[in-house]
């Protein structure tokens, strides 16, 4: 059971860290609406582009 929990934590960490490490989603410096919006937009844009590239490769 511990292995499953570790794998789940690693997958969740990668889900959030990949857009940040690629530079698409910058970490908000403050909690203003525009900063949060840029973060969410970059985060969603990264995963949309990733899914497009996965499904267009077929």
C-alpha positions in Angstrom: 0.0 0.0 0.0 2.9 2.4 0.7 4.2 2.0 -2.9 0.8 3.0 -4.3 0.8 6.1 -2.2 4.3 7.0 -3.3 3.4 6.5 -6.9 0.3 8.7 -6.6 2.3 11.5 -4.9 4.9 11.4 -7.7 2.2 11.5 -10.4 0.5 14.5 -8.7 3.9 16.3 -8.3 4.7 15.8 -11.9 1.2 17.0 -12.9 1.9 20.3 -11.2 5.7 20.6 -11.7 6.0 19.9 -15.4 4.2 23.1 -16.5 6.2 25.1 -14.0 9.6 23.6 -15.0 8.9 24.1 -18.7 8.3 27.8 -18.1 4.6 27.8 -19.3 3.2 28.5 -15.8 5.2 30.9 -13.7 4.6 30.7 -9.9 2.5 33.7 -8.8 4.4 36.3 -6.8 1.3 37.6 -5.1 -2.3 36.5 -4.8 -3.7 39.0 -7.2 -6.3 37.9 -9.7 -4.1 38.6 -12.7 -1.2 36.6 -11.3 -3.4 33.6 -10.5 -5.0 33.9 -13.9 -1.6 33.9 -15.7 -0.6 30.8 -13.7 -3.8 28.9 -14.4 -3.7 29.9 -18.1 -0.1 28.7 -18.5 -0.9 25.5 -16.6 -4.0 24.8 -18.8 -2.2 25.8 -21.9 0.7 23.4 -21.2 -1.6 20.4 -20.7 -3.8 21.3 -23.7 -0.7 21.5 -25.9 0.6 18.2 -24.5 -2.7 16.4 -25.2 -2.9 17.9 -28.7 0.6 16.6 -29.5 -0.2 13.1 -28.0 -3.4 12.7 -30.0 -2.0 14.2 -33.2 0.9 11.8 -33.3 -1.4 8.9 -34.1 
